[in-house]
Amino acid sequence: MEPADVVVIGAGANGTSTAFHLAKAGVKRVVVVERQYLGSGATGKSGALVRMHYTNEPEVRLAFESLKYFQHWKEMVGGDCGFQPLGLLVFTPPEYPAHLEANLAMMRRVGVNTRTISPQDAQELDPSLWTGDVTRVAYEPESGYADPNATIYSLARARADLGVTFQFETEVTRVLIAGDRVKGVETTKGTILAPVVVIIAGAWANQLFAPLHIDLGLVPRPGRVSVFRWPMERSSKHMTYIDKIHRMWARPIDGNCTLVGTESVFAEPGDPNHYSEAVSQDYINACRRQLSRRFPIMRQSVVRGNWGCMLMDSPDSRPIIGQLDQYEGLFCMAGDSGTSFKTSPAIGKCLTELITEGRATTVDLVPFRATRFAEGKPWRDEFNYGLETGTISR
């Protein structure tokens, strides 16, 4: 194959965003290699929430920077990402009022439009809500959701116009090394020589890291979603929701259904090469149960569909983004636990800055460094809501 300046492994939201930004920055020969096809991994099955509510500033900054893209997609990328700014409500355990206020204050310093509202105000926004377990609700009027496939399709079309080359149904079998630096990749269709390789392979990343003797503690696990038809009495005032009490996220789909995911049922680690694209009845039951606790009328809902994918967890559930010290020219975005669709525009931009300029200036990527685990400094948010991980929302 022709040599490249940069090879990006993975054609999901973060891979397409990185290739788009590299081409915009003037990198002439960018090749994206994808084992299947565009959006065939977690991105194509993402809930695609677009929100800013995190319990740490670095991820808030990535999400806030990315919001500008979703709001102005046609001008900044081209095409349509299907962004629907319906607003977001976040339900947090009432025993953490100081944590909620601290997080909202931090988000407002960054520039996020967010505030708390009363349970009564929340019910005016959606009369189907039950709010008996909260005293205040976080509200982001500019948040919502996007169409994950439309997002990456438009990024791919824009990248093609900028000269990016795609290699679909092509698996990278190993990253090629010469001494202490990268020299390209070996694929099922040939070798591509390149001085820079960016691994954004989702649940398949370990297969590339292991031969390089790189162990980031990544664990693949299923990501699962169910769809429920609205009962006749359900209000059509449906927003986007993150419920940290019932470990659930939800948003509307198709104008008459709710797309929902829950982590109230633990997902055992799985094999990304052998997984089901459908979910179990136990998981559907768990989704209906958790959904009905926040929206009692949804007890009468009819399940309309479901799907599964594979995600990749890091040891602290936070993304690993940046250069890998073991080899010059090797970069990655890995272990995001399924939460990085909403931050992918900024992640692609920051990785491009790091690759082309030696430093990410849009958002500092140092907190996302891979070495934090070896340093004994795994990510822990000071003002969390009593949860061990922060992966409720996709």
Stockholm file with secondary structure:
# STOCKHOLM 1.0

chainA/1-394         MEPADVVVIGAGANGTSTAFHLAKAGVKRVVVVERQYLGSGATGKSGALVRMHYTNEPEVRLAFESLKYFQHWKEMVGGDCGFQPLGLLVFTPPEYPAHLEANLAMMRRVGVNTRTISPQDAQELDPSLWTGDVTRVAYEPESGYADPNATIYSLARARADLGVTFQFETEVTRVLIAGDRVKGVETTKGTILAPVVVIIAGAWANQLFAPLHIDLGLVPRPGRVSVFRWPMERSSKHMTYIDKIHRMWARPIDGNCTLVGTESVFAEPGDPNHYSEAVSQDYINACRRQLSRRFPIMRQSVVRGNWGCMLMDSPDSRPIIGQLDQYEGLFCMAGDSGTSFKTSPAIGKCLTELITEGRATTVDLVPFRATRFAEGKPWRDEFNYGLETGTISR
#=GR chainA/1-394 SS CCCCSEEEECCSHHHHHHHHHHHHTTCSCEEEECSSCTTTTTGGGCCCEECCCCSSHHHHHHHHHHHHHHHTHHHHTSSCCCCBCCCEEEECCTTCHHHHHHHHHHHHHHTCCCEEECHHHHHHHCTTCCCTTCSCEEEETTCEECCHHHHHHHHHHHHHHTTCEEECSCCEEEEEEETTEEEEEEETTEEEECSEEEECCGGGTHHHHGGGTCCCCCEEEEEEEEEEECCTTSCSCCCEEEETTTTEEEEEETTTEEEEEECSSCCCCCBTTBCCSSCCHHHHHHHHHHHHHHSGGGGGCEEEEEEEEEEEECTTSSCEEEECTTSBTEEEEECBTTCCTTTHHHHHHHHHHHHHHSSCCSSCCGGGCGGGTTTTCCCCCTTCCSCSCCCSCC
#=GC SS_cons         CCCCSEEEECCSHHHHHHHHHHHHTTCSCEEEECSSCTTTTTGGGCCCEECCCCSSHHHHHHHHHHHHHHHTHHHHTSSCCCCBCCCEEEECCTTCHHHHHHHHHHHHHHTCCCEEECHHHHHHHCTTCCCTTCSCEEEETTCEECCHHHHHHHHHHHHHHTTCEEECSCCEEEEEEETTEEEEEEETTEEEECSEEEECCGGGTHHHHGGGTCCCCCEEEEEEEEEEECCTTSCSCCCEEEETTTTEEEEEETTTEEEEEECSSCCCCCBTTBCCSSCCHHHHHHHHHHHHHHSGGGGGCEEEEEEEEEEEECTTSSCEEEECTTSBTEEEEECBTTCCTTTHHHHHHHHHHHHHHSSCCSSCCGGGCGGGTTTTCCCCCTTCCSCSCCCSCC
//
